Amino acid sequence: MGGTKILSAAINSSEGMIARVKQSTNRKASNSEHLHSLSSIVRETISEAKLKNEQIAAVCLGIPGSLNPHTGVVAMAPNLHIKNLKIKELLEAELNLPVIIENDVNMSALGISKFGVGKNAKDLLVVYIGTGIGAGFIFDGKLFRGANYAAGEIGHIQVQENGPLCGCGKRGCYEAVASRTAIVNNILDDINSGKKSILTKIVEKGKPVKSRALSEAVKKEDKVVKKRLDEACAVTGLVLSNITNLLNLDLIVLGGGLVEALDYYMIPRIREAFKKNVLKESAKGLRIRPTKLGEKAALYGSIPLVEEYLGIKV
């Protein structure tokens, strides 16, 4: 489940993805509407793959928020307006299949660690920048969830005192300053104040500004877009340097819709801001790389998740 789309796949380790379905996310949906969307996309994927329920080991659900994978309760997914939802129990009853829930970026971190650019990394941070900002930590090859399963919420590190209001209710969060949502909001403010941008026509038509449109604007040297992206890259580099100073990581992988569309522009600027702020000894040998798995990373992360919770190799 993402802030803009729900992506589903039937997957195993020998054949990879044998079916894939995507649909838009209704971020203002009620809990029951979210459950209906999830159950319908799972059924569509099973049908597309020509599978029977008895061939399914589990349904793994990645959610952008804080949750407890054991109780199956989502405490908070601010960009989906979900709070204290017993999603595992409700979805199992709906589908009559085992359901495992996990933070979406944790699932991506697992996928990247087992099948992507993180295969040879011992201590790894995966950061996804899109509608919001989330992270997953792999320490000594294992996913780190924290005492209350809430580790990795770096999007809610405060970077600006009395800054923009975040979906979590606080002000000045990293997510509220440097996510795609924040960048687009700043660009809209610029356009509404009279600044010229290639995106003006999209805004005037009332269409959403997507990552691809931002990339096209950068390629056409749009000053408004580049300025706002540069600001966000500087904040990201600073946040990553502080985390590296604390944890002495050996790899940082960046993903999410914004980075995937603009890695050629953003990653060099993030690296520059990172280098400016990090301690040399903490960053010795560290690499900052884009994920090559893209939106597939979380789907591949379901494979080690099923093995961890159910003892099943798929």
GIVENNOR-V249016 format. One record per residue. N is the residue number from 1. NEAR is the number of other ideal C-beta (glycine too) atoms within 8 Angstrom. Layout:
n = (N,N)
near = (NEAR,NEAR)
This chain:
n = (1,2,3,4,5,6,7,8,9,10,11,12,13,14,15,16,17,18,19,20,21,22,23,24,25,26,27,28,29,30,31,32,33,34,35,36,37,38,39,40,41,42,43,44,45,46,47,48,49,50,51,52,53,54,55,56,57,58,59,60,61,62,63,64,65,66,67,68,69,70,71,72,73,74,75,76,77,78,79,80,81,82,83,84,85,86,87,88,89,90,91,92,93,94,95,96,97,98,99,100,101,102,103,104,105,106,107,108,109,110,111,112,113,114,115,116,117,118,119,120,121,122,123,124,125,126,127,128,129,130,131,132,133,134,135,136,137,138,139,140,141,142,143,144,145,146,147,148,149,150,151,152,153,154,155,156,157,158,159,160,161,162,163,164,165,166,167,168,169,170,171,172,173,174,175,176,177,178,179,180,181,182,183,184,185,186,187,188,189,190,191,192,193,194,195,196,197,198,199,200,201,202,203,204,205,206,207,208,209,210,211,212,213,214,215,216,217,218,219,220,221,222,223,224,225,226,227,228,229,230,231,232,233,234,235,236,237,238,239,240,241,242,243,244,245,246,247,248,249,250,251,252,253,254,255,256,257,258,259,260,261,262,263,264,265,266,267,268,269,270,271,272,273,274,275,276,277,278,279,280,281,282,283,284,285,286,287,288,289,290,291,292,293,294,295,296,297,298,299,300,301,302,303,304,305,306,307,308,309,310,311,312,313,314)
near = (12,12,11,8,8,12,11,10,11,12,11,9,6,4,5,7,10,8,9,10,11,7,8,6,13,8,9,4,11,5,8,6,9,15,12,8,13,12,11,8,12,12,9,10,14,12,7,10,9,4,8,6,8,4,5,10,7,13,11,13,13,16,15,15,13,11,15,9,11,5,7,12,11,14,10,10,14,11,12,14,9,12,8,7,10,9,17,13,8,10,14,11,7,8,11,6,10,8,14,15,13,14,15,14,16,14,18,18,19,15,18,18,15,11,10,14,9,13,8,3,10,7,12,16,15,19,16,14,14,14,12,13,14,14,14,15,13,16,8,5,6,6,10,9,8,8,3,6,12,9,8,13,9,12,12,11,8,11,12,10,6,5,11,10,6,13,8,9,6,9,12,13,15,15,15,14,14,15,16,13,11,13,14,10,9,10,14,10,8,11,13,6,6,5,7,5,13,9,15,9,7,9,11,6,6,4,6,3,11,7,12,7,10,18,11,9,14,13,6,7,6,11,7,14,14,12,8,12,15,9,10,14,14,10,13,15,17,12,13,15,14,9,11,16,10,6,9,7,11,9,13,14,17,17,16,12,14,14,14,13,10,13,10,6,11,15,13,8,13,14,10,10,15,15,9,8,9,12,7,6,5,10,12,6,5,11,7,11,10,10,15,6,13,8,9,10,18,14,13,14,19,15,14,10,13,15,11,6,9,10,4,8,5,9)
